[in-house]
Amino acid sequence: MSALAPQGRVIIAKITAVYGVKGWVKIHSFTDPLSNFFGYSDVYFCKSGKWQRAEFDECRPHGKGIVGHLVGVDDRDAAAAFCGLELAVAGDALPALEEDDFYWHQLIGLKVNTLLSSGESCLLGEVDHLLETGANDVLVVRKCAGSIDDKERLIPYVPGQFVKNIDLDAKVISVDWDPEF
């Protein structure tokens, strides 16, 4: 999943391009697996600063993505107006996770600390976003108020090895990471 949208909505996909001439659009789903996108009935998009319900009368897998048709959008030019819009669902519509599993949007904005060899805690920055690499996800940690420097760090999201603890209440991730990297 991407980021937390206003009003407790979570971005689950993005309309990327038009598809054909009859108002269909291509959709890039951030859900894993991709087919989870089809399980959401109340999907929203933000256009001109206003959240609106996205009513698809048909969606289907297409290659490595999804194509869909929005109700009332019946030509290529009308569909083009939706390109670039993110699709979101209410946060409480997401399936419950096992203990110690997290959605990406829950990690964005958390402070990232590591222990120095002296035993002192050191603030590396905060999670700006995550990258999917195939082998493992990667935390992109950028400077924030109080961080030790202005470096951007790419920390593999490997619980137990690099990610030692995640405390959502304290909004902190503890990692085992050399601040020099």
Secondary structure, 3 states (H helix, E strand, C coil): CCCEEHHHEEEEEEEEEEECCCCEEEEEECCCCHHHHHHCCCEEEEECCEEEEECEEEEEEECCEEEEEECCCCCHHHHHCCCCCEEEEEHHHCCCCCCCCCCHHHHCCCEEEEECCCCCEEEEEEEEEEEECCCCEEEEEECCCCCCCCCCEEEECCECCCEEEEECCCCEEEECCCCCC
